[in-house]
Amino acid sequence: QSVLTQPPSASGTPGQRVTISCSGSSSNIGSNTVNWYQQLPGTAPKLLIYSNNQRPSGVPDRISGSKSGTSASLAISGLQSEDEADYYCAAWDDSLNAWVFGGGTKLTVL
Amino acid sequence: QVQLQESGPGLVKPSETLSLTCTVSGGSISSYYWSWIRQPPGKGLEWIGYIYYSGSTNYNPSLKSRVTISIDTSKNQFSLNLSSVTAADTAVYHCARGLMGCSGGSCYPDGFDIWGQGTMVTVSS
C-alpha cells in the first residue's frame, strides 16, 4: 500500500489531454513539493516535474503539474504514442522522515 | 553530463548482505545528496535512503535497521549495504542524485534529477 494514491491506469487517444491524480496527506503533499516521474519499459525513471510545476530542461511544455492542498495532478496535452509509460508522483513525508512514492499509473495511448 | 552507474553482484543468498556501488562520472559528488531507490519486479518505487556529500545519512524507517549508505568522495562513489536479505529484497536497485530546492531562506528535498540505469539483484539460494 503506497503512501501516495494514484489511479492504476489512465488512457487517451492521440492529441487528447489526460490528467493523472496523486492524493496524499498533510505530512507529505500538504507540506512539501511534489515531483513526477515517467518510466518507459525497461528504463530508469525520468524526472518530469519538480517543485510542483517546474519542468527540467528538455521536458516539453505540453506536460504540466499542479498542486492543491493534499493532492497533485500531472497533465499531458497533445497526447502522443511515446507518452505510453508508467508515471509516479513523489513527495517528502515529514512524519515518516522519508521520500514516499505513489503506486504508479500506467498510461495507455489508444 | 553527469552519469550514474550501479555495480555489484546480481545474485545474493538469503540472510547475506547486498552490497552495491554507484559511480558518479562527468561531475563531482560534492554539493548534492545521493539516494538509493529500488523497484521490485512489476511493482512501484521504494526509497531506501540518502547520503549527503558531507556524510550525513537518512534511511527509510522500514529498512533502517538493515541499511548502511556510505560515500567516498575521493573516488566519486557512494555505496549501499543491505543486511539479512530475503526474497522480498529482490529488485532493480537504482542510484539517483537528489535535488534541493530553496525558498525563503530554507531548503528542502525536491526530487531526483539523474538516475542510474539500475541493476537487478536477485535474492536466492
Interface residues (C-beta under 8 A of the other chain):
Chain A: S2 N32 T33 N35 Y37 T43 A44 P45 K46 L47 Y50 S51 P56 Y88 A90 W92 L96 N97 A98 W99 V100 F101 G102 G103 G104
Chain B: S35 I37 G44 L45 E46 W47 N58 Y59 N60 P61 H94 L99 G101 Y108 P109 D110 G111 F112 D113 W115 G116 Q117 G118
